[in-house]
Structure formats: structure tokens, C-alpha cells
Amino acid sequence: MTTPDSVTDKRKHIRKPIETDYRLYLNGQHYTGKTSNISADGAFLIIPSPGLPPSSVSEFGDLDILIDGSWSRFRCEIIYVGEESGHHDVTGAGILNIFAKRLD
């Protein structure tokens, strides 16, 4: 049997567990919440308010993340929107997975 500790993470970049505030601007809407983790490729955002619709996948927006007391802005692409279920390790209402890619 495979346990989570023995599973190799095949992501390109290591995720760091960082909980900080975010502001997401997408299609004229403003969403706020907390990050769960951040990597060089993106961020895992939880507890969006208001909830982000699944139709947001492949949409581009602006993501502000509070880092060391100041806001940093990234252009981002929504690549996954998940809904709360018993299968997630992250707790909170309206669990949402979003990864933001910096578009330079």
C-alpha cells in the first residue's frame, strides 16, 4: 500500500506551505482568501469569497499576494477549480485550487 509520505511529488517546483492573504481580479469580479502554499509556478488558493465558478478554468486575471507586508501582483491563469469534498486535505468552505503563472 502506498502512503502519502512515500509518494514522489512530480511537480517541477517545490511547494512551500505559506498562508497569506490574496486578492484575485477576474472578469470584473474581486475574490479574496488565503493561500495554502506557493511555488515558483503558482499558488494554491483556498476559501475564495465569493466562490469561484468552475467556468473560470482557462481564464486570465490578476492575482495580488501579500508578501512581507506588501502586495505583489502576478498575471495568472486559472487551471483548476475544485469544490469542497472529503477528498481534500485542506479544510475550509469553498476549497479552490488555482495555480498562477507569471506572464512576463
C-alpha positions as CSV (number, residue, x, y, z in Angstrom):
1,M,0.0,0.0,0.0
2,T,1.3,3.5,-0.9
3,T,1.2,6.2,1.8
4,P,1.4,9.9,1.1
5,D,4.9,10.0,2.6
6,S,6.2,7.5,0.1
7,V,4.6,9.2,-3.0
8,T,7.1,11.1,-5.1
9,D,5.9,14.6,-6.0
10,K,6.5,15.0,-9.7
11,R,5.9,18.8,-9.8
12,K,8.6,21.0,-11.4
13,H,8.9,23.2,-8.3
14,I,8.7,22.6,-4.6
15,R,5.6,23.9,-2.9
16,K,6.1,25.9,0.3
17,P,3.3,26.0,2.9
18,I,2.6,29.7,3.1
19,E,-0.6,31.1,4.4
20,T,-1.1,34.7,3.4
21,D,-3.9,36.9,2.0
22,Y,-4.7,37.2,-1.7
23,R,-6.9,39.3,-3.9
24,L,-7.9,37.9,-7.3
25,Y,-9.4,40.1,-10.0
26,L,-11.1,38.1,-12.8
27,N,-13.6,39.1,-15.4
28,G,-14.6,42.3,-13.4
29,Q,-15.1,40.3,-10.2
30,H,-13.0,40.6,-7.0
31,Y,-12.2,37.5,-4.9
32,T,-10.3,37.3,-1.6
33,G,-9.0,34.5,0.6
34,K,-5.8,32.8,1.8
35,T,-3.1,30.9,0.1
36,S,-2.3,27.4,1.3
37,N,1.0,27.0,-0.5
38,I,3.1,28.9,-3.1
39,S,5.7,27.6,-5.6
40,A,7.7,29.2,-8.4
41,D,4.9,28.1,-10.8
42,G,1.9,29.2,-8.8
43,A,-0.3,29.2,-5.7
44,F,-2.9,27.1,-4.1
45,L,-5.7,29.4,-3.1
46,I,-8.4,28.4,-0.5
47,I,-11.6,29.9,0.8
48,P,-12.4,32.2,-2.1
49,S,-15.1,34.8,-1.3
50,P,-17.3,34.8,-3.2
51,G,-16.9,31.3,-4.6
52,L,-15.2,31.0,-7.9
53,P,-17.3,29.2,-10.6
54,P,-15.8,26.2,-12.4
55,S,-16.3,28.0,-15.7
56,S,-13.3,30.2,-14.7
57,V,-10.9,27.5,-15.8
58,S,-8.6,28.8,-18.6
59,E,-9.5,32.4,-17.7
60,F,-6.7,35.0,-17.1
61,G,-6.7,37.5,-14.3
62,D,-4.6,39.5,-11.8
63,L,-3.5,38.0,-8.5
64,D,-2.2,40.1,-5.6
65,I,-0.4,38.2,-2.8
66,L,0.6,39.8,0.5
67,I,4.3,39.1,0.9
68,D,6.3,40.6,3.7
69,G,3.7,43.2,4.4
70,S,3.2,44.5,0.8
71,W,1.2,43.3,-2.2
72,S,2.9,41.7,-5.2
73,R,0.9,41.4,-8.4
74,F,1.0,38.4,-10.8
75,R,-0.8,37.8,-14.1
76,C,-2.4,34.4,-13.6
77,E,-4.3,31.7,-15.4
78,I,-6.9,29.6,-13.6
79,I,-6.0,26.0,-14.4
80,Y,-8.2,24.1,-11.9
81,V,-11.2,24.9,-9.8
82,G,-12.2,22.3,-7.2
83,E,-15.1,22.1,-4.9
84,E,-15.1,21.2,-1.2
85,S,-15.2,17.4,-0.7
86,G,-13.9,14.9,1.8
87,H,-11.0,14.1,-0.5
88,H,-9.1,17.3,0.2
89,D,-6.5,17.7,2.9
90,V,-7.2,21.4,3.2
91,T,-10.1,22.5,5.4
92,G,-12.4,25.4,4.8
93,A,-15.5,26.4,3.0
94,G,-15.4,26.5,-0.8
95,I,-12.0,24.9,-1.3
96,L,-10.5,26.1,-4.5
97,N,-7.3,25.1,-6.4
98,I,-5.8,27.8,-8.5
99,F,-2.3,28.0,-9.9
100,A,-1.0,31.3,-11.1
101,K,1.6,31.6,-13.8
102,R,3.7,34.8,-14.1
103,L,3.4,36.1,-17.6
104,D,6.5,38.1,-18.4
